Amino acid sequence: MKTALVIMAAGLGSRYGGGIKQLEGVGPNGEIIMDYSIHDAIEAGFNKIIFIIRKDIEPDFMEVIGNRIEKMCKEHKVEVEYAYQSLDDLPQGIVYEGNRTKPWGTGQAVLACKELIKEPFVVINADDYYGKEAFVQIHDFLEQYDENDPDHYCMGGFLLKNTLSDFGGVTRGVCKVNSNNELIDIKETKNIVKTKDGAETDGRKLDVNSFVSMNMWGLTPSFVKRLEKGFIEFFEENKDQIDTAEYLLPIFIGEQLPKHEFDVKVLQTNDKWFGVTFKEDKPEVVASFKKLINEGVYSSDLFSDLK
């Protein structure tokens, strides 16, 4: 079955001093975090990649990753396509004349590739390392896709304690699950900071063993249609703060869950997330990849072990 890896790489990287953080080298040969996600997805069985980028970063993106990945993917019979997220890509009939400068969020990012998505897919952030386990689990889940019963989705479920930064607060979708490991609630929670004995947000303690979303969703084409309808409703519901409102995947999914029109299986992964949220995170990320290579998880020649 065709399964796609959708990579959201259009973020501005505002917390990273204005640089394009997705293109920062962290591996021994200048590999970026995205390289490892692509490797793990292909190894798990995904055979199509869709990059979501902005037109203004396209030259840098193609130079650092696009051209190189296209060549590697061709050797492994993996299709590569590009979608472009832009501020003016709006639902039909919606007119925006405000002062906003950046696109509308991760929900709009997925809609940017709606014409390219014909198969079940996993969507990820470009600057997060997810580990191998989650890609395998999500791919196996998506392999069961039935176009006559398409409304079963999944999420890579990370433990909060495995997703914190030592250098500042992070935003996570904090989840509640039922006894069948199905998602029943998700709350986008900002400024989660690591403490001596766990984690907290604005002085409120959090359970570090609770599931959080790292924007790793296993979805189907039916979800894109729901997302499109939701984008229109987003403009209606956010008229008063439309200059700053964001259409985010976890918020949209959380708002839809009570309707019981679809279900989301939470697939637990024990891998440790890491990413370059802050500039100070980079040395630790570089050291983490070095350790994984030393342990034999990856080859120092990253893609050489793909069959």
C-alpha positions in Angstrom: 0.0 0.0 0.0 1.1 3.5 -0.7 1.7 5.4 2.6 3.0 9.0 2.8 5.3 10.9 5.1 4.2 14.6 5.3 6.8 16.9 6.8 5.7 20.3 8.0 8.8 22.5 7.3 7.3 25.9 6.8 7.8 27.2 10.4 9.6 30.5 11.0 11.7 29.2 13.8 11.0 32.4 15.8 12.3 31.0 19.1 15.6 30.0 17.4 16.8 33.5 16.8 15.3 33.9 13.3 17.3 31.2 11.6 15.8 28.3 9.6 16.2 25.8 12.4 14.9 22.9 10.3 18.1 23.2 8.2 20.6 23.1 11.1 23.2 20.2 10.9 23.2 17.8 13.9 24.7 14.6 12.5 28.4 13.7 11.8 28.1 14.6 8.1 25.9 17.6 8.6 22.7 15.5 8.6 19.7 17.5 9.9 16.9 16.1 12.2 14.7 15.7 9.2 17.1 13.3 7.6 16.7 10.9 10.5 12.9 11.1 10.3 13.0 10.4 6.6 15.4 7.4 7.1 13.1 6.0 9.9 10.0 6.5 7.8 11.4 4.7 4.7 12.8 1.9 6.9 9.3 1.5 8.4 7.8 1.2 4.9 6.6 4.7 3.9 7.1 5.2 0.2 6.1 8.8 -0.5 7.3 12.0 1.0 5.6 15.4 0.9 7.5 18.4 2.1 5.5 21.4 3.2 7.6 24.5 2.8 7.3 28.2 2.1 8.3 29.7 -1.2 10.8 32.1 0.4 12.8 29.2 1.9 12.7 27.0 -1.2 16.2 27.8 -2.5 17.8 27.1 0.9 15.6 24.0 1.4 16.5 22.5 -2.0 20.2 23.2 -1.5 20.4 21.6 2.0 17.9 18.8 1.7 15.5 18.7 -1.3 18.0 17.8 -4.1 19.9 15.4 -2.0 16.8 13.6 -0.6 15.2 13.4 -4.1 18.3 11.6 -5.4 18.3 9.1 -2.4 14.6 8.5 -2.7 14.8 7.8 -6.4 17.3 5.0 -5.6 14.7 3.5 -3.1 11.7 4.1 -5.3 10.2 6.6 -2.9 8.2 9.4 -4.5 8.9 13.1 -3.4 6.5 16.0 -3.8 6.4 19.6 -2.5 3.5 21.7 -1.2 3.7 25.4 -0.3 2.1 27.0 2.7 1.2 30.6 2.3 -0.8 33.3 4.1 -3.1 33.8 1.2 -4.1 30.2 0.7 -7.6 30.6 2.2 -10.9 28.7 1.8 -13.1 29.9 -1.0 -15.1 33.0 -0.1 -12.8 33.9 2.8 -11.1 37.3 2.5 -8.3 38.4 4.9 -7.1 42.0 5.0 -5.3 42.1 8.3 -1.7 42.6 9.3 -0.7 39.0 9.8 2.8 38.0 8.5 3.0 34.2 9.0 0.8 31.3 7.8 -2.2 30.0 9.8 -0.7 27.0 11.6 -0.3 23.2 11.3 -3.9 22.7 10.2 -3.4 24.9 7.3 -0.1 23.3 6.6 -1.7 19.9 6.0 -4.4 21.6 3.8 -1.5 23.0 1.6 -1.0 19.4 0.3 -4.6 18.3 0.0 -4.2 17.8 -3.8 -1.2 15.5 -3.2 -2.7 13.3 -0.5 -4.3 10.2 -2.0 -3.3 7.7 0.6 -3.0 7.3 4.4 -0.2 9.4 5.8 1.8 10.3 8.9 2.4 14.0 9.5 5.3 15.3 11.5 7.2 18.4 12.5 10.5 18.9 10.6 12.5 19.8 13.6 11.5 17.0 16.0 13.2 13.7 16.4 10.7 10.9 17.0 12.7 7.7 17.0 12.1 4.5 15.0 9.4 2.9 17.1 6.7 5.4 16.4 7.2 5.3 12.7 6.9 1.5 12.7 3.8 1.5 14.8 2.0 4.2 12.8 2.9 2.6 9.5 1.6 -0.8 10.7 -1.6 1.0 11.8 -2.1 2.8 8.4 -1.5 -0.5 6.5 -4.9 -1.6 7.9 -6.6 1.4 6.1 -10.0 0.5 4.5 -11.3 3.2 2.3 -14.9 2.0 3.1 -14.2 2.6 6.8 -11.7 5.5 6.7 -12.3 7.3 10.0 -9.7 5.6 12.2 -6.7 7.7 12.9 -3.7 7.3 15.3 -1.2 9.4 17.1 2.4 8.8 18.3 2.0 8.9 22.0 5.1 10.2 23.8 5.6 10.3 27.6 5.8 13.9 28.7 9.1 13.2 30.6 10.7 12.2 27.3 9.9 15.5 25.6 11.1 18.3 27.8 13.9 20.8 27.1 16.5 21.9 29.7 16.5 25.4 28.3 13.0 26.7 28.5 9.3 26.1 28.3 7.8 23.9 25.5 4.3 23.5 24.1 2.7 20.1 24.1 -0.7 18.6 23.5 -1.4 16.9 26.9 -3.6 13.9 26.3 -6.2 11.8 28.1 -6.8 8.3 26.9 -9.4 5.6 27.7 -8.8 2.0 28.6 -8.5 1.1 24.9 -5.7 3.7 24.4 -8.0 5.9 22.4 -7.7 9.6 22.6 -10.6 11.3 24.5 -9.1 14.7 25.1 -6.1 16.8 24.2 -5.2 20.2 25.5 -2.6 22.4 23.9 -0.5 23.4 26.9 2.1 26.1 26.7 5.2 26.8 28.8 5.8 23.4 30.2 9.1 23.5 32.1 11.2 20.8 33.6 11.5 20.9 37.4 13.6 18.9 39.9 10.9 16.4 40.5 9.0 16.5 37.2 7.3 19.2 35.2 4.9 22.1 35.6 3.2 24.8 33.7 2.5 28.2 35.3 3.0 26.7 38.7 0.7 23.7 38.1 2.3 20.3 38.4 1.9 17.9 35.5 2.1 14.1 35.5 5.4 13.3 33.6 4.0 9.9 32.7 1.0 11.3 30.8 0.9 11.1 27.1 1.6 14.1 25.0 1.2 14.8 21.3 4.3 15.8 19.4 2.3 16.5 16.2 2.9 13.0 14.9 -0.5 11.9 13.5 -1.5 8.9 11.4 -4.3 10.1 9.2 -6.3 9.3 6.1 -7.7 11.3 3.1 -11.0 11.6 4.9 -9.4 13.6 7.6 -8.3 16.3 5.1 -11.9 16.8 4.1 -12.8 17.4 7.8 -9.8 19.7 8.1 -11.0 21.8 5.2 -14.5 22.2 6.6 -12.9 23.1 10.0 -10.7 25.9 8.4 -13.9 27.7 7.3 -15.3 27.4 10.8 -12.0 28.6 12.2 -12.4 32.0 10.5 -16.0 32.3 11.7 -15.1 31.5 15.3 -12.0 33.7 15.5 -13.2 36.9 13.9 -12.1 39.0 16.9 -8.5 37.7 17.1 -7.9 36.6 13.5 -4.6 38.4 13.3 -3.1 36.1 15.9 -5.3 33.0 15.9 -3.7 29.7 14.7 -5.4 26.7 13.1 -3.6 23.9 14.9 -3.9 20.1 14.4 -4.2 19.1 18.1 -6.7 21.8 18.8 -8.9 20.9 15.8 -8.7 17.2 16.7 -9.5 17.9 20.4 -12.6 19.9 19.4 -13.8 17.1 17.1 -13.4 14.2 19.6 -16.7 14.8 21.5 -18.6 14.3 18.2 -17.4 10.7 18.0 -17.2 10.9 14.2 -13.7 9.3 14.2 -11.4 7.7 16.7 -7.7 8.2 17.4 -5.6 5.3 18.7 -2.7 6.5 20.9 0.3 4.3 20.1 2.8 4.5 22.9 6.5 5.0 22.1 9.2 4.9 24.7 11.7 6.7 22.5 13.1 9.9 23.8 12.1 12.9 21.7 14.6 15.6 21.1 14.6 18.7 19.0 16.2 22.2 18.6 13.5 24.4 20.1 16.2 26.7 21.6 19.7 27.4 20.3 21.1 26.0 23.5 19.4 22.6 22.6 21.7 22.0 19.7 24.8 20.6 21.5 22.7 18.1 23.3 21.0 17.0 20.1 24.3 16.6 18.4 25.6 14.5 21.3 22.3 12.4 21.2 22.8 11.5 17.6 26.4 10.6 18.2 25.4 8.3 21.0 22.7 6.6 18.8 25.4 6.1 16.1 27.8 4.6 18.6 25.1 2.2 19.8 24.5 1.1 16.3 21.0 2.5 16.0 22.1 4.5 12.9 25.0 4.2 10.5 27.4 7.1 10.3 26.6 6.9 6.6 22.9 7.4 7.4 21.0 6.1 4.3 23.4 3.3 3.5 21.6 0.6 5.4 18.2 1.1 3.6 17.3 -1.9 1.5 
